[in-house]
């Protein structure tokens, strides 16, 4: 018996009026348009990050950004940094403190 392979066509009829993006569904286009309009309704409770979708916020939360920043916290102002190098530059620029001296 011969099996017929049905190919799913990539049909994207919904066009963004701001760029060349085409969406498969109207709801995908709405989310895309929110990015253009700066509508970010999902807020991180640990920082000032705002995402367009719950998925954006989940990705941010899972990125370990808060863990990394807590490991590299400024002793003068408690601002957190992802890398020790960024912390050292901050201390030099903001507080005129040379790290390691």
Secondary structure, 3 states (H helix, E strand, C coil): CCCCCCCCCCCCCEECCCCCCEECCHHHHHHHHHHHHCCCCEECCCCCCEECCHHHHHHHHHCCHHHHHHHCECCCCCCECCCHHHHHHHHHHHHCCCCCC
